[in-house]
């Protein structure tokens, strides 16, 4: 059931009113998180093939887009994608954000606009963008009101609970802010439940997602530390979030979306074989080459090591990939890594014996087949 991207994936029936954001209907509750430097068109294609219900652009500058900067416009390309496409913008001037949103929707077909109020990167905070906006609630509301008036698609906000944990028993900044965002025309809030000062350290506190969902009437999306189908379904069950984002854990594991769908719809899922994992790696590499031509060797120095993580000798293969300037030889190296693991019957589950690590019980007592595959923390990346 996992990894058969050549066949249409079976989507479970939606409960009640179904899944969606504002008037935008979605086929499942599993979204690909926006990640700067990661969620380019090839990465999104890999996620879509495995069942991602909604994908996001990399974080795009509203200032650059409002002036039609060529590099920023390229971030909005989504030709051939058959699921809704969201554009995530960062900015702090209402007029620029509104104009950028109009360009993204009217000229580039964005199905949804997201404003980034989550990025904890120092350079972003110093410039007053990302999570820094949380310290200026009136500005946050003004930005959202301007964008909501400018476009006819749903507007969402991705944010942190606040800049730092509150003192004296006070509530997180996001609780009060979210009520205003709802009135300003925002249709969903995506919360990564770590404070900006934490970056990606420590564990995501999903009780903050639950607290938010109890205080607003709009859709709440949860994001953070979702690295397995079990964790995705657990968060949907216990946090009050209607939708969840999968982020960093999908790097080198696009099949995670299909596994989440299988566990939701059928109560179990399987891990990919080594040959299937190799197929995913090669397909991703070729999509990058189709997009970038010979320049694809540069992003592939980061991408291909995601896929060989956990294989015997992965460190040495990673070094070879990172020093290789020829696309074909990069593919040869990653193929060699998997073929060596197949001969050894090693890696995260041997070829043809993916159940050797035993069955695990998912939420509600469902059985998950196969072993875990070393996920990383979910998050915005630099967004």
Secondary structure as GFF3:
##gff-version 3
##sequence-region A 1 383
A	DSSP	beta_strand	19	21	.	.	.	ID=ss1
A	DSSP	beta_strand	24	26	.	.	.	ID=ss2
A	DSSP	beta_strand	30	32	.	.	.	ID=ss3
A	DSSP	alpha_helix	41	49	.	.	.	ID=ss4
A	DSSP	beta_strand	54	56	.	.	.	ID=ss5
A	DSSP	beta_strand	60	61	.	.	.	ID=ss6
A	DSSP	alpha_helix	62	66	.	.	.	ID=ss7
A	DSSP	alpha_helix	70	74	.	.	.	ID=ss8
A	DSSP	beta_strand	84	90	.	.	.	ID=ss9
A	DSSP	alpha_helix	94	102	.	.	.	ID=ss10
A	DSSP	pi_helix	103	107	.	.	.	ID=ss11
A	DSSP	beta_strand	112	117	.	.	.	ID=ss12
A	DSSP	alpha_helix	122	126	.	.	.	ID=ss13
A	DSSP	three_ten_helix	130	135	.	.	.	ID=ss14
A	DSSP	alpha_helix	137	150	.	.	.	ID=ss15
A	DSSP	beta_strand	154	160	.	.	.	ID=ss16
A	DSSP	alpha_helix	173	183	.	.	.	ID=ss17
A	DSSP	beta_strand	188	192	.	.	.	ID=ss18
A	DSSP	three_ten_helix	196	198	.	.	.	ID=ss19
A	DSSP	alpha_helix	207	213	.	.	.	ID=ss20
A	DSSP	beta_strand	219	223	.	.	.	ID=ss21
A	DSSP	alpha_helix	229	238	.	.	.	ID=ss22
A	DSSP	beta_strand	243	246	.	.	.	ID=ss23
A	DSSP	three_ten_helix	248	250	.	.	.	ID=ss24
A	DSSP	alpha_helix	256	266	.	.	.	ID=ss25
A	DSSP	alpha_helix	274	292	.	.	.	ID=ss26
A	DSSP	three_ten_helix	293	295	.	.	.	ID=ss27
A	DSSP	alpha_helix	296	308	.	.	.	ID=ss28
A	DSSP	alpha_helix	314	322	.	.	.	ID=ss29
A	DSSP	alpha_helix	327	344	.	.	.	ID=ss30
A	DSSP	three_ten_helix	354	357	.	.	.	ID=ss31
A	DSSP	beta_strand	360	361	.	.	.	ID=ss32
A	DSSP	three_ten_helix	363	365	.	.	.	ID=ss33
A	DSSP	beta_strand	367	368	.	.	.	ID=ss34
###
